[in-house]
Amino acid sequence: MKVSRTLRLVLGDQLNSRHSWFDAVDDSVTYVMMEVRTETDYALHHIQKVVGFFVAMRGFSESLSAAGHHVVYFSLDDPANRQSIPANLQQLLDAETYTQFEYQYPDEYRVDVILKDFCAALPIAWQAVETEHFYTRRETLADFFAGKKTLLMESFYREMRRKHGVLMDCGQLLTGQWNYDEDNRKKLPREHRVTPPLVFDNDVSPILSAVNATDINTIGTIDARHFVWPVNREQSLQLLDFFVEACLPLFGSYQDAMVPQQWSLYHSRLSFSMNTKMLAPAEVIDAAVAAWQANPDAIAYHQLEGFVRQIIGWREYMRGIYWMKMPEFGTLNFLDHQAPLPEWYWTGKTKMHCLRDSIGQSLQWAYAHHIQRLMVTGNFALLAGVAPDAVDGWYLGIYIDALEWVEITNTRGMSQFADGGIVGTKPYVSSAAYIDRMSHYCGTCYYNKAKKTGDKACPFNSLYWNFYDRHRDKLERSPRIGMVYKLWDRMKQEDKAALLEQATFYLTNIDKL
């Protein structure tokens, strides 16, 4: 009688120890994990991202083995490693008599295609299963918006709250108000002393040495003996506990604030742990809600709601958009932007304080919070007409939490408006006024935030008006943008000409800004 044997693939962003696969040890099941060049080389990644994924993967593999599961692990420098997912899988299938192959649904379209193509040629049975991580299935958002003209995130967020009973009481709102976004836009007072972030002290020298022994190209810096990111579930839970105790009480108020040399502020920095599935979104929300319930005097409701909306609303919404619109979404360029990314995006060497700090922080920590990404680096790239492919590549590579399903929808959609309004109802561009309102960058900048033209005029000011003038045919009919064009039309002709001339000068000399 033929013995049934199963090979199960665990990808590097599927480190979910609570998956039902691992409920019991089965001697007929072998798990395979792998560090492969196809995953390190499809984008120019931050060194902390490459190392962070590998160290978390190795730790997860070791924990599975310690629990009694049979695991095959291809390390980067393993001579048997054929450096691609299909090649390593085929090697195992050729060497052993497996009767079944199984994998969890990938979160990236690219990997989904690779595994579907691989399975289509298999002579044995195969099966794909859910990752048991998200609140939703891939198709949930598309099903919810079927027949509707717009994909409004707020509508989806409210449905998610109702369906999963989050901040609800017997189907009714706890407070009578869904969204407290207006309460969550405060600038951090200059005298405010920020709680120091919790960082870890992981020694990742062996993995860094293995990476350095190859020709893998990376960006950014790393302190290999003091790696600050959580690399396992235990550390991820510590970071979650720290957030709800030390950061959540002020998270909402200052979630949009930007301060030089303050890379963490009151943000959770749980995205790497969640995107690798070391933490589940439901347990993150449950922990935050429990902290608020235990001490509502210390954690105002709007602080909690702003965090919940990011997880159960925005994160699930972006995943749904991804699976609803890919692969076409990855080709969209509504504004036909074609410019290259300025050279200083890779070095941080620019005289613009906001960009120098946000990019420098990203290179140092592989992290920037959502407003630095959207309204500083993303804002400038959009104003400068940078090609969406170039912007996507930069964001996908530089941030430790960046996986395409969440990166491309935020970047090509929300940040660059390349989707023409699928995700956001208007382009997220601003002059210096917004950046000054939400940050402490402008006061010490080489450029003058108040000047629109002339020597040391802030580039954001003229580029802002140049952007709207250049794209009037595509944007002026939007109800959320009409006022901008009314202001533009009221300007004196000579003032408009001066702004456009200033913008042209800056765009021509963009690498010197």
C-alpha positions as CSV (number, residue, x, y, z in Angstrom):
1,M,0.0,0.0,0.0
2,K,1.3,3.4,-1.0
3,V,2.1,5.6,2.0
4,S,0.6,9.1,1.9
5,R,3.3,11.8,2.3
6,T,2.7,15.6,2.1
7,L,5.1,18.4,1.3
8,R,4.0,21.8,2.6
9,L,5.6,25.1,1.6
10,V,5.9,28.0,4.2
11,L,6.8,31.3,2.6
12,G,8.9,34.0,4.4
13,D,5.8,36.1,5.2
14,Q,3.8,33.2,6.5
15,L,5.3,32.8,10.0
16,N,2.0,32.1,11.7
17,S,2.7,29.7,14.5
18,R,-1.1,29.5,15.2
19,H,-2.0,28.2,11.8
20,S,-4.0,25.0,11.9
21,W,-1.3,23.2,10.0
22,F,0.8,23.2,13.2
23,D,-1.9,22.1,15.6
24,A,-0.6,18.5,15.7
25,V,2.7,16.9,14.7
26,D,2.2,14.6,11.7
27,D,5.1,12.3,10.7
28,S,3.8,12.1,7.2
29,V,4.2,15.9,6.6
30,T,7.4,17.7,5.7
31,Y,7.6,21.5,5.8
32,V,9.9,23.4,3.5
33,M,11.2,26.9,3.9
34,M,13.8,28.7,1.8
35,E,16.0,31.8,1.4
36,V,16.2,32.3,-2.3
37,R,17.8,34.9,-4.7
38,T,14.6,35.3,-6.6
39,E,13.1,36.9,-3.5
40,T,16.2,39.0,-2.6
41,D,16.7,40.3,-6.1
42,Y,13.3,41.3,-7.5
43,A,13.7,44.7,-5.9
44,L,16.6,46.7,-4.4
45,H,15.9,45.9,-0.8
46,H,17.1,47.5,2.5
47,I,19.7,45.4,4.2
48,Q,17.6,45.3,7.3
49,K,14.7,44.0,5.3
50,V,16.7,41.1,3.8
51,V,18.3,40.2,7.2
52,G,15.1,40.7,9.1
53,F,13.1,38.3,7.0
54,F,15.8,35.7,7.1
55,V,16.4,35.8,10.8
56,A,12.7,35.6,11.5
57,M,12.3,32.7,9.0
58,R,15.2,30.8,10.6
59,G,13.8,31.3,14.1
60,F,10.4,30.1,12.9
61,S,11.9,27.0,11.3
62,E,13.7,26.2,14.5
63,S,10.6,26.6,16.6
64,L,8.7,24.2,14.3
65,S,11.5,21.6,14.6
66,A,11.6,22.0,18.4
67,A,7.8,21.3,18.4
68,G,8.5,18.0,16.6
69,H,7.6,19.0,13.0
70,H,9.9,17.8,10.2
71,V,11.4,20.8,8.4
72,V,13.7,21.2,5.4
73,Y,15.3,24.6,5.3
74,F,17.3,26.0,2.5
75,S,19.6,28.7,3.8
76,L,21.0,31.3,1.4
77,D,24.5,29.7,1.4
78,D,23.3,26.0,1.3
79,P,25.0,24.3,-1.7
80,A,21.8,22.4,-2.4
81,N,19.8,25.7,-2.7
82,R,18.8,26.2,-6.3
83,Q,17.8,29.8,-5.4
84,S,14.2,29.8,-6.6
85,I,11.0,28.4,-5.1
86,P,10.0,26.1,-8.0
87,A,13.5,24.7,-8.4
88,N,13.9,23.8,-4.7
89,L,10.4,22.3,-4.6
90,Q,11.1,20.2,-7.6
91,Q,14.4,19.0,-6.1
92,L,12.5,17.7,-3.1
93,L,9.8,16.1,-5.1
94,D,12.3,14.4,-7.3
95,A,14.3,13.1,-4.3
96,E,11.4,11.9,-2.2
97,T,8.1,10.1,-2.8
98,Y,5.5,12.7,-1.9
99,T,1.8,12.1,-2.8
100,Q,0.6,15.6,-2.0
101,F,1.9,19.2,-2.2
102,E,0.2,22.0,-0.2
103,Y,0.8,25.7,0.2
104,Q,-0.8,28.7,1.8
105,Y,-2.2,31.4,-0.5
106,P,0.6,33.9,-1.2
107,D,-0.1,37.5,-0.5
108,E,1.8,38.7,-3.6
109,Y,0.4,38.2,-7.1
110,R,3.8,37.5,-8.5
111,V,4.3,34.5,-6.1
112,D,0.7,33.4,-6.7
113,V,1.4,33.0,-10.4
114,I,4.7,31.2,-9.7
115,L,2.9,28.6,-7.5
116,K,-0.1,28.2,-9.8
117,D,2.2,27.5,-12.7
118,F,4.2,25.1,-10.7
119,C,1.2,23.2,-9.5
120,A,-0.3,23.0,-13.0
121,A,2.5,20.7,-14.1
122,L,2.5,18.5,-11.0
123,P,1.8,14.8,-11.4
124,I,0.6,14.6,-7.8
125,A,-2.3,16.1,-5.9
126,W,-2.0,19.6,-4.6
127,Q,-4.0,22.0,-2.5
128,A,-3.8,25.7,-1.6
129,V,-5.2,26.8,1.8
130,E,-5.9,30.1,3.6
131,T,-3.2,31.7,5.7
132,E,-5.6,32.2,8.6
133,H,-4.3,35.6,9.2
134,F,-6.6,38.3,7.8
135,Y,-10.1,39.3,8.7
136,T,-11.1,38.9,5.1
137,R,-10.7,36.6,2.1
138,R,-9.0,37.9,-1.1
139,E,-12.5,38.4,-2.7
140,T,-14.2,40.0,0.3
141,L,-13.8,43.6,-0.8
142,A,-14.7,42.9,-4.5
143,D,-17.9,41.1,-3.3
144,F,-18.8,44.0,-0.9
145,F,-18.4,46.7,-3.7
146,A,-20.0,44.6,-6.5
147,G,-22.3,46.9,-8.5
148,K,-21.1,50.1,-6.8
149,K,-19.3,52.9,-8.7
150,T,-16.9,53.9,-6.0
151,L,-14.7,51.9,-3.6
152,L,-15.0,54.1,-0.5
153,M,-12.8,52.9,2.3
154,E,-15.1,54.3,5.0
155,S,-18.0,52.2,3.8
156,F,-15.8,49.1,3.9
157,Y,-14.4,50.0,7.3
158,R,-17.9,50.4,8.8
159,E,-19.0,47.0,7.4
160,M,-15.9,45.4,8.9
161,R,-16.7,46.9,12.3
162,R,-20.3,45.6,12.1
163,K,-19.3,42.1,10.8
164,H,-16.6,41.5,13.4
165,G,-18.1,43.4,16.3
166,V,-15.2,45.7,16.8
167,L,-16.0,48.7,18.9
168,M,-19.7,47.7,18.7
169,D,-22.3,46.8,21.3
170,C,-24.9,44.4,20.2
171,G,-24.6,45.7,16.7
172,Q,-24.7,49.4,17.8
173,L,-21.9,51.9,17.8
174,L,-20.3,52.4,21.2
175,T,-20.2,56.2,20.9
176,G,-22.6,57.1,18.0
177,Q,-19.7,58.2,15.8
178,W,-17.7,56.0,13.4
179,N,-14.7,58.1,12.6
180,Y,-12.6,60.4,14.8
181,D,-10.1,61.4,12.2
182,E,-10.6,65.1,12.8
183,D,-9.3,64.6,16.4
184,N,-6.1,62.9,15.2
185,R,-4.2,65.6,13.3
186,K,-2.2,67.4,16.0
187,K,1.3,68.8,15.7
188,L,3.6,67.6,18.4
189,P,4.3,70.5,20.8
190,R,8.0,71.6,20.8
191,E,8.3,71.0,24.6
192,H,6.8,67.5,24.4
193,R,9.1,64.7,25.4
194,V,8.4,61.6,23.4
195,T,8.5,58.2,25.0
196,P,11.6,56.4,23.8
197,P,10.8,53.5,21.5
198,L,11.2,49.9,22.5
199,V,14.0,48.4,20.4
200,F,15.5,44.9,20.5
201,D,19.1,43.8,20.7
202,N,19.3,41.0,18.3
203,D,22.7,39.7,17.0
204,V,22.1,39.0,13.3
205,S,25.8,38.8,12.4
206,P,25.7,35.2,11.0
207,I,23.0,36.1,8.5
208,L,24.5,39.4,7.6
209,S,27.8,37.6,6.8
210,A,25.9,35.1,4.6
211,V,24.3,38.0,2.7
212,N,27.6,39.9,2.4
213,A,29.3,36.8,0.9
214,T,27.0,37.1,-2.1
215,D,26.5,39.7,-4.8
216,I,23.1,40.7,-3.5
217,N,22.7,44.5,-3.8
218,T,21.1,46.3,-0.9
219,I,20.6,49.8,0.5
220,G,20.6,51.3,3.9
221,T,22.6,50.5,7.0
222,I,22.4,47.9,9.8
223,D,23.9,47.3,13.2
224,A,24.2,43.6,13.1
225,R,24.9,43.1,16.8
226,H,22.0,45.3,17.8
227,F,19.2,44.6,15.3
228,V,16.2,46.6,16.6
229,W,13.3,44.8,15.0
230,P,11.3,41.9,16.5
231,V,12.4,38.6,14.9
232,N,10.0,36.2,16.5
233,R,6.5,36.0,18.0
234,E,7.7,36.6,21.6
235,Q,9.4,39.9,20.7
236,S,6.4,40.9,18.6
237,L,4.1,40.4,21.6
238,Q,6.5,42.5,23.7
239,L,6.3,45.3,21.1
240,L,2.5,45.0,21.1
241,D,2.4,45.2,24.9
242,F,4.7,48.3,24.8
243,F,2.5,50.0,22.2
244,V,-0.8,49.6,24.1
245,E,0.8,50.6,27.4
246,A,3.2,53.4,26.4
247,C,2.1,54.7,23.0
248,L,-1.7,54.1,22.4
249,P,-2.7,56.9,24.9
250,L,-1.2,59.4,22.5
251,F,-1.2,57.5,19.2
252,G,-4.2,59.1,17.6
253,S,-3.5,62.7,18.5
254,Y,0.0,62.6,17.0
255,Q,-0.2,59.9,14.3
256,D,0.3,62.5,11.6
257,A,3.0,64.5,13.4
258,M,6.6,64.7,12.2
259,V,9.6,65.6,14.3
260,P,13.3,65.6,13.2
261,Q,15.3,62.7,14.7
262,Q,12.2,61.1,16.1
263,W,11.7,58.0,14.0
264,S,9.1,56.2,16.0
265,L,7.0,58.7,18.0
266,Y,3.8,56.9,19.2
267,H,3.5,54.6,16.2
268,S,3.2,50.8,16.9
269,R,5.8,49.7,14.4
270,L,3.9,46.4,14.4
271,S,3.6,46.2,10.6
272,F,6.7,44.0,10.1
273,S,5.4,41.6,12.7
274,M,1.9,41.5,11.1
275,N,3.1,41.4,7.5
276,T,5.3,38.4,8.3
277,K,2.3,37.0,10.3
278,M,4.1,36.7,13.5
279,L,1.1,38.7,14.9
280,A,-2.5,38.5,13.7
281,P,-4.5,41.7,13.1
282,A,-7.3,40.4,15.3
283,E,-5.0,39.9,18.3
284,V,-3.5,43.4,17.8
285,I,-6.9,45.0,17.8
286,D,-8.1,42.9,20.7
287,A,-5.1,44.0,22.8
288,A,-5.7,47.7,22.0
289,V,-9.4,47.4,22.8
290,A,-8.7,45.6,26.0
291,A,-6.2,48.3,27.1
292,W,-8.8,51.0,26.5
293,Q,-11.5,49.0,28.4
294,A,-9.2,48.5,31.3
295,N,-8.3,52.2,31.5
296,P,-10.6,54.5,29.5
297,D,-9.4,57.5,31.5
298,A,-5.8,57.1,30.2
299,I,-6.7,56.1,26.6
300,A,-9.3,58.5,25.0
301,Y,-11.6,56.8,22.5
302,H,-10.3,58.7,19.5
303,Q,-6.8,57.4,20.2
304,L,-8.1,53.8,19.9
305,E,-10.4,54.3,17.0
306,G,-7.7,55.8,14.9
307,F,-5.5,52.7,15.4
308,V,-8.4,50.3,14.8
309,R,-9.2,52.0,11.6
310,Q,-5.6,51.5,10.3
311,I,-5.8,47.8,11.0
312,I,-9.3,46.5,10.3
313,G,-10.1,49.3,7.8
314,W,-7.1,50.5,5.8
315,R,-5.0,47.3,5.9
316,E,-7.8,45.0,4.9
317,Y,-9.1,47.5,2.3
318,M,-5.7,47.8,0.6
319,R,-5.4,44.0,0.4
320,G,-8.8,43.8,-1.1
321,I,-8.0,46.4,-3.7
322,Y,-4.8,44.5,-4.5
323,W,-6.6,41.2,-5.3
324,M,-9.5,43.0,-7.0
325,K,-7.3,45.0,-9.4
326,M,-4.1,43.1,-10.0
327,P,-2.2,42.6,-12.3
328,E,-3.5,45.7,-14.1
329,F,-3.1,47.9,-11.1
330,G,0.7,47.5,-11.3
331,T,0.7,49.1,-14.8
332,L,-1.5,52.2,-14.1
333,N,-0.1,55.6,-14.8
334,F,-3.1,57.9,-15.0
335,L,-1.0,61.1,-15.0
336,D,1.6,59.7,-17.5
337,H,4.5,60.5,-15.2
338,Q,7.9,59.5,-16.6
339,A,10.6,61.3,-14.7
340,P,13.4,59.3,-12.9
341,L,13.6,59.3,-9.1
342,P,16.0,62.0,-7.9
343,E,19.4,60.6,-6.9
344,W,19.1,61.8,-3.3
345,Y,16.2,59.4,-2.6
346,W,19.0,56.8,-2.3
347,T,21.3,58.9,-0.1
348,G,19.2,61.5,1.7
349,K,21.6,64.2,0.6
350,T,19.2,67.1,-0.1
351,K,18.9,70.5,1.4
352,M,15.2,70.1,2.0
353,H,15.0,69.2,5.7
354,C,11.8,67.2,5.5
355,L,13.1,65.0,2.8
356,R,16.6,64.7,4.2
357,D,15.2,63.6,7.6
358,S,12.5,61.2,6.2
359,I,14.9,59.6,3.7
360,G,17.8,59.5,6.2
361,Q,15.5,57.9,8.8
362,S,14.4,55.3,6.2
363,L,17.9,54.4,5.3
364,Q,18.9,54.1,9.0
365,W,15.9,52.3,10.3
366,A,14.1,50.8,7.3
367,Y,11.1,52.7,8.5
368,A,9.1,55.9,8.2
369,H,5.5,56.4,9.4
370,H,2.6,56.9,7.0
371,I,2.6,60.7,6.8
372,Q,6.4,60.8,6.1
373,R,5.7,58.3,3.3
374,L,2.6,59.9,1.9
375,M,3.1,63.7,2.5
376,V,6.9,64.0,2.3
377,T,8.6,61.4,0.1
378,G,5.4,60.5,-1.8
379,N,4.2,64.1,-2.1
380,F,7.5,65.3,-3.6
381,A,7.7,62.4,-6.1
382,L,4.2,63.1,-7.3
383,L,4.8,66.8,-7.7
384,A,8.1,66.0,-9.5
385,G,6.3,63.7,-12.0
386,V,8.3,60.6,-11.1
387,A,7.3,57.4,-12.9
388,P,5.2,55.2,-10.7
389,D,7.4,52.2,-11.4
390,A,10.4,54.0,-9.9
391,V,8.4,55.1,-6.9
392,D,7.0,51.6,-6.4
393,G,10.5,50.2,-6.5
394,W,11.8,52.6,-4.0
395,Y,9.1,52.0,-1.4
396,L,9.1,48.3,-1.9
397,G,12.8,48.1,-1.3
398,I,13.5,50.6,1.5
399,Y,10.9,49.6,4.1
400,I,11.1,46.5,6.2
401,D,7.3,46.1,6.2
402,A,6.9,46.5,2.5
403,L,5.3,43.6,0.6
404,E,3.7,44.4,-2.7
405,W,0.1,43.8,-1.6
406,V,0.2,46.6,0.8
407,E,3.0,48.7,-0.8
408,I,1.7,49.1,-4.4
409,T,-1.9,50.0,-3.4
410,N,-0.6,52.7,-1.0
411,T,2.1,54.0,-3.4
412,R,0.7,53.7,-6.9
413,G,-2.8,54.4,-5.6
414,M,-2.9,56.6,-2.5
415,S,0.4,58.3,-2.9
416,Q,0.9,58.8,-6.6
417,F,-2.7,58.9,-7.9
418,A,-1.5,56.7,-10.8
419,D,-4.8,54.7,-10.4
420,G,-6.8,57.8,-11.3
421,G,-8.8,57.7,-8.1
422,I,-9.5,54.0,-7.3
423,V,-8.0,54.3,-3.8
424,G,-8.0,58.1,-3.1
425,T,-10.5,60.6,-4.3
426,K,-7.8,63.2,-5.0
427,P,-4.1,63.5,-5.3
428,Y,-2.3,63.8,-2.0
429,V,-0.1,66.8,-2.8
430,S,0.6,69.9,-0.7
431,S,2.7,73.0,-0.5
432,A,5.0,73.8,2.4
433,A,2.1,74.9,4.5
434,Y,0.9,71.4,5.3
435,I,4.4,70.1,6.1
436,D,4.9,73.1,8.4
437,R,1.6,72.6,10.0
438,M,2.3,68.9,10.9
439,S,6.1,69.0,11.5
440,H,9.1,70.9,12.9
441,Y,11.1,70.6,9.7
442,C,10.6,74.0,8.1
443,G,12.0,76.2,10.8
444,T,15.5,74.9,10.3
445,C,15.4,74.2,6.5
446,Y,17.7,75.7,3.9
447,Y,14.6,76.7,2.0
448,N,12.1,79.3,3.1
449,K,8.6,77.8,3.6
450,A,7.0,81.2,3.0
451,K,8.6,81.9,-0.3
452,K,7.0,80.7,-3.5
453,T,9.5,82.1,-5.9
454,G,13.0,83.5,-5.8
455,D,16.2,82.5,-4.0
456,K,15.7,79.6,-1.5
457,A,11.9,79.4,-2.1
458,C,10.6,76.1,-0.8
459,P,10.4,73.7,-3.8
460,F,7.1,72.3,-2.6
461,N,5.4,75.7,-3.2
462,S,6.0,76.2,-6.9
463,L,5.9,72.5,-7.7
464,Y,2.4,72.3,-6.1
465,W,1.0,74.9,-8.5
466,N,2.9,73.5,-11.4
467,F,1.4,70.1,-10.8
468,Y,-2.2,71.3,-10.9
469,D,-1.5,73.5,-13.9
470,R,0.1,70.6,-15.8
471,H,-2.8,68.2,-15.1
472,R,-5.7,70.5,-15.3
473,D,-7.4,68.5,-18.0
474,K,-7.5,65.4,-15.8
475,L,-8.2,66.9,-12.4
476,E,-10.3,70.1,-12.5
477,R,-13.6,68.2,-12.8
478,S,-13.0,66.5,-9.4
479,P,-15.4,68.0,-6.8
480,R,-12.5,67.8,-4.2
481,I,-10.1,69.8,-6.3
482,G,-12.3,72.5,-7.9
483,M,-11.3,75.2,-5.3
484,V,-7.6,74.8,-6.2
485,Y,-8.3,75.9,-9.7
486,K,-10.4,78.7,-8.6
487,L,-7.5,80.0,-6.6
488,W,-5.1,79.5,-9.5
489,D,-7.4,81.4,-11.9
490,R,-7.6,84.3,-9.5
491,M,-3.8,84.8,-9.5
492,K,-2.2,87.5,-11.6
493,Q,-0.8,86.2,-14.8
494,E,2.7,87.3,-13.9
495,D,2.5,85.5,-10.6
496,K,1.5,82.3,-12.3
497,A,4.2,82.6,-14.8
498,A,6.8,83.2,-12.0
499,L,5.6,80.0,-10.2
500,L,5.8,77.9,-13.3
501,E,9.2,79.3,-14.2
502,Q,10.4,78.5,-10.6
503,A,9.0,75.0,-10.9
504,T,10.7,74.4,-14.2
505,F,14.1,75.5,-12.8
506,Y,13.7,73.2,-9.8
507,L,12.7,70.2,-12.0
508,T,15.6,70.8,-14.3
509,N,18.0,70.9,-11.4
510,I,16.2,68.4,-9.2
511,D,19.3,66.4,-8.2
512,K,20.8,69.6,-6.7
513,L,17.9,70.5,-4.5
